[in-house]
Amino acid sequence: MVGKSEDIACAVCGQKRLAPYFRLDNFFYHRCRNCGLIQTREKTSVGAGDDYTGFDLDQYRCFVRHFLLPRYRRALRMIRLVKKSGRLLDIGCGTGEFLELTQEFGYECMGVEPSPTASRIAAQKNRVFVGEWLDVRLDPQDFDIVSFWSVLEHVPDPLPFLEKVRDILKPDGILVLRVPLADGFVPSLALWIYRLSGGKIRRPLAAVYQTDWHYVHFCLYNRANLGRLLRRCDFEIVFQGKENSFDIRSLKYRLDYLPSNFALRLLVKVSLSLVLILARALGREDEIVVLARKKA
């Protein structure tokens, strides 16, 4: 195994109490015995390519309209309870749909996006900085709101990422984010299938951790260690709630824009529809939405 687990520090608590968890191709994942964070320290895929290349962008925009926009509207209602106006920065803004929505409600919006393809689309209607978040230069205490949707799991070192978010927020600023939950039903099921098959059935787990994509999931959190990370960066959680990463109505759009054959997509759709029903019944949704306030 690459690197002894006792030599690796946890990205959340800093303890060197990591145990080998599983291996997917060149990615070795460890689990922190102290806080439960699942992480890999392999960074070979960062910036490896444009993750909006290789699938049908028109189909992807259908997925955005049918699935992401309703979620964005729910999140915006939550934000407006705390901040009805102000300067908003969306990190990993993609093709800019959340920025467009927030502009409709009077927020002054900007985005950060590393994908050349997505940033070109987003920049047609918004101001967008092209590049990785840590490379973007912004004035301190210049924003009221920072959002990032399904981004933090792609960050190998979340502490400096969130420290920079804190620094550019005003004293009463808020952040709002969505990340996958390691103990959700979908990740747990994928890991169970992987282990039960002796590591031969890898596709579900690879999909959860995106090891076959340009930007893998470097860290997978649970509610406790995510809260610990935010407190360590001087944020106080105001609201948190769980959601599923898909629903039955929009499942077609979520899968069809990915490069895959029809038979495989059909099998995945039927399987995930059943998984969704079980996840809701057990109260084990696989994503968490958090709104946190910068501590004074």
Buried (B, 14 or more C-beta within 10 A) or exposed (E): EEEEBEEBBBBBBEEBBBEEBBBBEEBBBBBBEBBBBBBBBBEEBBEEEBBBEEBEBEBBBBBBEBBBBEBBEEBBEBBBEBBEEBBBBBBBBBBBBBBBBBBEBEBBBBBBBBBEBBBBBBBEBBEBBBBBBEEBEBEEBBBBBBBBBBBBBBBBBBBEBBEBBBBBBBEEBBBBBBBBBBBBBBBBBBBEBBEEEEEEBBEBBBBBBBBEBBBBBBBBBBBEBBBBBBEBBBBEBBBBEBBBBBBEEBBBBBBBBBEEEEEEBEEBBEEBEEBBEEBEEEEBBBBBBBBBBBEE
